[in-house]
Amino acid sequence: MASSEEAVIASLFSASSGYGAGEAAAPSELWSDFLRGLAQMTGADAAGLLSLRGGEVTGAWSWGGPVPVFSRALIERMRSGRIYGQSELSDLANPDLPLRALRSRIDATSHALVWIGRNGVDHGIADFRARDGVGLSRLAPYLGPALQSYQALRAERARHARDSRIARDLGGYWMQISPAGRVVAQSADLPARLEGTAMTLTEQGWLAFTSPDLARRFRARLAELGAAERPEAGGSAAGWAAFDLSETRPLAMVLRMEEGAIMAYLRQPRAIGEMGETHLMQHYGLARSEARLAICLGDGLSLAEAGEALGWQRETARSYSKQLYAKLGVAGQSAVVRLLWSGGLWL
């Protein structure tokens, strides 16, 4: 069943937004849906789309086959907005197979190339009709905006992923809580990070506390925040609340009203020992013994306690500490701790 032009254009913008039928879907599936519809509309056995920036391919999708290979030189010879046939694309591996291609501008440095082809099995070697080429050319006004949206969304999602990774590496998490105390949204890996703290998250989404007093204080503060008509500015006592939820693992939480929603922000600093010796060795150029000592100091041990934990004599610990200070460019144990916790080690 042939697809209508309106349906093909709709599927193009679904692919560019990452949503099909109102739901998030894999980009490859959505682009495949668009290209399948394009092939059906034009009577092709295959269809494809290339996203180009500065002559380099930044995205490639296809449906059906065979898939022609467009060289950079060939692409650069093509003029925007013109439909090309196989006789004009002599660089292709199978110049006799029916093919139509269109190059369309996205912005000053980017272009799209969309093509349709036949493999000669179902259609012999019958060429495309003129109306099929017209159907392809009608896509030109939509390709630029669609791919611009796709590229902008990809960049935004990549930024979001980087921000999320950095927050996770630094021990930052969040959750949104209803006035009744149920968690309605949260960081993906939050439940695992709550293990060993004074707060846990049940399968039903409720927060549970190891201390009845802590639970009462939390519920009382939650009720105050939920009843507030609007958040009070300036970090006033009524606008936020802080809780220490540390037990065997440290955890701090701040409740705050934001645009009518109760948000909880949590910080659980990672132990430097979680990173392992190899990470410190690579980051700071340390020997293994120096990295082991740095981990002990960074996680709160004194030099004497670190030496004892590592099974070293006092003089051995003192000797390695001097080597460590020299390599880190610091002048003492407190400076080591400050460097480890404030530097780029966590990134």
VENSULTA-V233215 format. One line per field, one symbol per residue. ss: DSSP state (@ for helix, = for strand, . for the rest). phi: phi as a letter, one per 20 degrees, with the letter a starting at -180 (. if undefined). psi: psi as a letter, one per 40 degrees, with the letter a starting at -180 (. if undefined). A space follows every 50 residues. Layout:
ss=???
phi=???
psi=???
This chain:
ss=....@@@@@@@@@@@@@.==..==..@@@@@@@@@@@@@@@@...===== ===..=========.......@@@@@@..=..===@@@..........== =====....========............@@@@@@@@..@@@@@@@@@@@ @@@@@@@@@@@@@@@@@@@..======....=====...@@@@.....== =....====..@@@@@@@@@@@@@@@@............=====...... .=======..=======....@@@@.@@@@@@@@...@@@@@@@@@@@.. ..@@@@@@@@...@@@@@@@@@@@@@@@....@@@@@@@@@@.@@@.
phi=.fefffffffffffffencdlncfbfgffffffffffffffdmeebbbbd dcclnefdabcbcmafdfdeffffffffefndeddffedffffcfefgbc bcdcfebfdccdcdbcbceneedmcffffffffffffffgfefggfffff fffffffffffffffffffenebbbdcfgfoeedbafgdfgffefndecc dffeneeccfdgffffffffffffffeffbfefnmfffebbdcedfcfcf bdccebeclndedddcccgffffffnfffffffdmefgffffffffffeo effffffffemdfgfffffffffffffemccqffffffffedeegee
psi=hiiiddddddddddddeehhfeiiihdddddddddddddddefieiiihh hhhfeiheihiihaiihihhiddddddhihehhiiddegeeidgeehhii ihhhhdadeiiihiiiiieeddebfhiiiddddddddeddeddddddddd dddddddddddddddddddefhiiihhideehheiiidfdddeeheiehi hideeihiidhdddddddddddddddehdiihiefideeiiihhfhbehi hihhhihhfeihihhihghiiddddidddddddefiidddddddddddee iidddddddefiiddddddddddddddefifiddddddddeeaede.
